[in-house]
Each structure stands twice: as C-alpha cells, then as structure tokens.
Amino acid sequence: MKKEETNLLNRCGKENPFKVPEGYFENFAEQLMDKLPEKAPVEAPDITLWMRIRPWVYMAAMFCGIMLMVRTFVGEKNAQAADVPSINLSELPDEVIDPIVNQTMMDDYTLYQYLTDADSEIYK
C-alpha cells in the first residue's frame, strides 16, 4: 500500500490542481443576490374563525362516526338477542321436553347431576 501511494505522489505530486480566480469570494454574496429574480413578498392569509375551529369540528365528527359504527355493530347483537322470546319450560308438557332431553345425549346420571347442582329456587 505504501509503495502505491509513493508511486502516485511521485507521478502527480502534492500540488492542488484546482485554482479559484482572483477576488472570486470578495463580492460573491452581492453578485449572487443580484442574479436572483425579484420576488414580491408573500402576505400571510387572514385566519378566520372557521379555520381555527375546523380541526376540532373534524375531530368531533370523527368520534361521532366511530361511536355510531360501534353502536351499529355491537347494538345489532343485543337487538337480535332481545328478539328471541323466552320460553318457560315449566309450561311445556312432557311430550315436548322428552325429545329435547333425548337430543342433548345426556344419560340419566348426568341429568340427575345437573338437576341436583342447579339452584333449587327455580323449581318452586
């Protein structure tokens, strides 16, 4: 590596090949400003009351929309559950209850265990 560096330095030398013209940076800022086009100053727009409260109105509308969506999707399940009529099993005759019990595939012991674990107040 050293050998290559010395080879390059011998061939090219240490002199900087780039040169800046005399007095280039003395008036550089003034010359640059003269070359720029003239631009009219931009006036700030008048801020109205609506422009100030608009973000708050949009945020309130967003939250109302979210509440409406939640109520729509969650409220449907509650409305569907409320539409199902409640059945009082004590009013049903045994001819109707026997097929229902048979479809549950409960044997006698499981049914007995279920009835003894249940709250006794519902059978009064």
Short mmCIF file of the C-alpha atoms (twelve columns), coordinates in Angstrom:
data_MODEL
# 
_entry.id   MODEL 
# 
loop_
_atom_site.group_PDB 
_atom_site.id 
_atom_site.type_symbol 
_atom_site.label_atom_id 
_atom_site.label_alt_id 
_atom_site.label_comp_id 
_atom_site.label_asym_id 
_atom_site.label_seq_id 
_atom_site.Cartn_x 
_atom_site.Cartn_y 
_atom_site.Cartn_z 
_atom_site.pdbx_PDB_model_num 
ATOM 1   C CA . MET A 1   0.000   0.000   0.000   1 
ATOM 2   C CA . LYS A 2   2.781   2.426   0.874   1 
ATOM 3   C CA . LYS A 3   4.525   1.684   -2.392  1 
ATOM 4   C CA . GLU A 4   1.410   2.561   -4.410  1 
ATOM 5   C CA . GLU A 5   0.938   5.842   -2.524  1 
ATOM 6   C CA . THR A 6   4.526   6.913   -3.090  1 
ATOM 7   C CA . ASN A 7   4.210   5.965   -6.756  1 
ATOM 8   C CA . LEU A 8   1.115   8.172   -7.121  1 
ATOM 9   C CA . LEU A 9   2.697   11.062  -5.236  1 
ATOM 10  C CA . ASN A 10  5.799   10.904  -7.440  1 
ATOM 11  C CA . ARG A 11  3.719   10.862  -10.600 1 
ATOM 12  C CA . CYS A 12  1.109   13.527  -9.653  1 
ATOM 13  C CA . GLY A 13  2.787   15.499  -6.910  1 
ATOM 14  C CA . LYS A 14  1.238   17.196  -3.871  1 
ATOM 15  C CA . GLU A 15  0.173   20.371  -5.637  1 
ATOM 16  C CA . ASN A 16  -3.570  21.137  -5.745  1 
ATOM 17  C CA . PRO A 17  -4.588  21.301  -9.423  1 
ATOM 18  C CA . PHE A 18  -7.729  23.354  -8.725  1 
ATOM 19  C CA . LYS A 19  -7.477  27.127  -8.524  1 
ATOM 20  C CA . VAL A 20  -10.003 29.864  -7.781  1 
ATOM 21  C CA . PRO A 21  -9.888  33.102  -9.808  1 
ATOM 22  C CA . GLU A 22  -8.517  36.167  -8.025  1 
ATOM 23  C CA . GLY A 23  -11.129 38.085  -5.963  1 
ATOM 24  C CA . TYR A 24  -13.861 35.471  -6.572  1 
ATOM 25  C CA . PHE A 25  -15.148 35.339  -2.990  1 
ATOM 26  C CA . GLU A 26  -14.773 39.045  -2.202  1 
ATOM 27  C CA . ASN A 27  -18.124 40.095  -3.728  1 
ATOM 28  C CA . PHE A 28  -19.665 36.641  -4.020  1 
ATOM 29  C CA . ALA A 29  -22.767 37.338  -1.860  1 
ATOM 30  C CA . GLU A 30  -23.559 40.618  -3.627  1 
ATOM 31  C CA . GLN A 31  -23.184 39.083  -7.085  1 
ATOM 32  C CA . LEU A 32  -25.390 36.148  -6.141  1 
ATOM 33  C CA . MET A 33  -28.131 38.436  -4.781  1 
ATOM 34  C CA . ASP A 34  -28.016 40.498  -7.996  1 
ATOM 35  C CA . LYS A 35  -28.537 37.377  -10.107 1 
ATOM 36  C CA . LEU A 36  -31.627 36.242  -8.165  1 
ATOM 37  C CA . PRO A 37  -35.007 37.328  -9.610  1 
ATOM 38  C CA . GLU A 38  -37.072 39.870  -7.705  1 
ATOM 39  C CA . LYS A 39  -39.890 38.258  -5.785  1 
ATOM 40  C CA . ALA A 40  -42.856 40.023  -4.252  1 
ATOM 41  C CA . PRO A 41  -43.242 39.455  -0.507  1 
ATOM 42  C CA . VAL A 42  -45.904 36.889  0.336   1 
ATOM 43  C CA . GLU A 43  -48.663 38.166  2.582   1 
ATOM 44  C CA . ALA A 44  -49.995 35.877  5.282   1 
ATOM 45  C CA . PRO A 45  -53.618 34.844  4.699   1 
ATOM 46  C CA . ASP A 46  -56.248 36.137  7.102   1 
ATOM 47  C CA . ILE A 47  -57.109 33.425  9.598   1 
ATOM 48  C CA . THR A 48  -60.861 33.178  10.021  1 
ATOM 49  C CA . LEU A 49  -62.790 31.652  12.897  1 
ATOM 50  C CA . TRP A 50  -63.688 28.639  10.755  1 
ATOM 51  C CA . MET A 51  -60.019 27.989  10.001  1 
ATOM 52  C CA . ARG A 52  -59.294 27.942  13.717  1 
ATOM 53  C CA . ILE A 53  -62.114 25.610  14.788  1 
ATOM 54  C CA . ARG A 54  -62.103 23.361  11.699  1 
ATOM 55  C CA . PRO A 55  -59.693 20.740  13.182  1 
ATOM 56  C CA . TRP A 56  -61.837 20.479  16.311  1 
ATOM 57  C CA . VAL A 57  -65.044 20.080  14.284  1 
ATOM 58  C CA . TYR A 58  -63.420 17.373  12.143  1 
ATOM 59  C CA . MET A 59  -62.214 15.528  15.239  1 
ATOM 60  C CA . ALA A 60  -65.675 15.680  16.834  1 
ATOM 61  C CA . ALA A 61  -67.233 14.342  13.622  1 
ATOM 62  C CA . MET A 62  -64.705 11.511  13.556  1 
ATOM 63  C CA . PHE A 63  -65.525 10.478  17.126  1 
ATOM 64  C CA . CYS A 64  -69.270 10.642  16.400  1 
ATOM 65  C CA . GLY A 65  -68.721 8.376   13.393  1 
ATOM 66  C CA . ILE A 66  -66.749 5.891   15.468  1 
ATOM 67  C CA . MET A 67  -69.442 5.854   18.159  1 
ATOM 68  C CA . LEU A 68  -72.124 5.301   15.528  1 
ATOM 69  C CA . MET A 69  -70.195 2.394   13.981  1 
ATOM 70  C CA . VAL A 70  -69.608 0.758   17.357  1 
ATOM 71  C CA . ARG A 71  -73.246 1.184   18.296  1 
ATOM 72  C CA . THR A 72  -74.359 -0.221  14.946  1 
ATOM 73  C CA . PHE A 73  -72.169 -3.307  15.049  1 
ATOM 74  C CA . VAL A 74  -72.412 -4.052  18.769  1 
ATOM 75  C CA . GLY A 75  -76.047 -2.969  19.057  1 
ATOM 76  C CA . GLU A 76  -77.186 -5.489  16.429  1 
ATOM 77  C CA . LYS A 77  -76.187 -8.414  18.613  1 
ATOM 78  C CA . ASN A 78  -78.128 -7.043  21.569  1 
ATOM 79  C CA . ALA A 79  -81.181 -6.335  19.401  1 
ATOM 80  C CA . GLN A 80  -81.097 -9.857  17.970  1 
ATOM 81  C CA . ALA A 81  -80.872 -11.340 21.453  1 
ATOM 82  C CA . ALA A 82  -83.833 -9.229  22.578  1 
ATOM 83  C CA . ASP A 83  -85.977 -10.514 19.680  1 
ATOM 84  C CA . VAL A 84  -85.745 -14.138 20.876  1 
ATOM 85  C CA . PRO A 85  -88.789 -14.929 23.024  1 
ATOM 86  C CA . SER A 86  -88.111 -16.517 26.403  1 
ATOM 87  C CA . ILE A 87  -89.612 -19.960 26.959  1 
ATOM 88  C CA . ASN A 88  -90.847 -21.063 30.336  1 
ATOM 89  C CA . LEU A 89  -90.064 -24.789 30.471  1 
ATOM 90  C CA . SER A 90  -92.479 -25.443 33.320  1 
ATOM 91  C CA . GLU A 91  -95.375 -24.677 30.967  1 
ATOM 92  C CA . LEU A 92  -94.284 -27.254 28.364  1 
ATOM 93  C CA . PRO A 93  -95.795 -30.742 28.541  1 
ATOM 94  C CA . ASP A 94  -93.535 -33.777 28.994  1 
ATOM 95  C CA . GLU A 95  -94.188 -34.912 25.417  1 
ATOM 96  C CA . VAL A 96  -92.272 -31.842 24.184  1 
ATOM 97  C CA . ILE A 97  -89.491 -31.967 26.788  1 
ATOM 98  C CA . ASP A 98  -88.630 -35.665 26.300  1 
ATOM 99  C CA . PRO A 99  -87.367 -35.266 22.680  1 
ATOM 100 C CA . ILE A 100 -85.342 -32.212 23.715  1 
ATOM 101 C CA . VAL A 101 -83.672 -34.149 26.534  1 
ATOM 102 C CA . ASN A 102 -83.000 -37.068 24.159  1 
ATOM 103 C CA . GLN A 103 -81.290 -34.732 21.673  1 
ATOM 104 C CA . THR A 104 -78.904 -33.457 24.354  1 
ATOM 105 C CA . MET A 105 -77.495 -37.010 24.594  1 
ATOM 106 C CA . MET A 106 -77.473 -36.898 28.385  1 
ATOM 107 C CA . ASP A 107 -77.678 -40.135 30.253  1 
ATOM 108 C CA . ASP A 108 -79.753 -40.408 33.416  1 
ATOM 109 C CA . TYR A 109 -76.821 -39.871 35.774  1 
ATOM 110 C CA . THR A 110 -75.674 -36.671 34.010  1 
ATOM 111 C CA . LEU A 111 -79.236 -35.322 34.037  1 
ATOM 112 C CA . TYR A 112 -79.580 -36.164 37.737  1 
ATOM 113 C CA . GLN A 113 -76.263 -34.461 38.491  1 
ATOM 114 C CA . TYR A 114 -77.297 -31.375 36.521  1 
ATOM 115 C CA . LEU A 115 -80.631 -31.129 38.338  1 
ATOM 116 C CA . THR A 116 -79.107 -31.557 41.812  1 
ATOM 117 C CA . ASP A 117 -76.416 -28.910 41.135  1 
ATOM 118 C CA . ALA A 118 -78.990 -26.410 39.882  1 
ATOM 119 C CA . ASP A 119 -80.490 -23.708 42.063  1 
ATOM 120 C CA . SER A 120 -83.458 -25.149 43.946  1 
ATOM 121 C CA . GLU A 121 -85.434 -21.894 43.739  1 
ATOM 122 C CA . ILE A 122 -86.128 -22.335 40.027  1 
ATOM 123 C CA . TYR A 123 -88.158 -25.488 40.705  1 
ATOM 124 C CA . LYS A 124 -90.630 -23.849 43.051  1 
# 
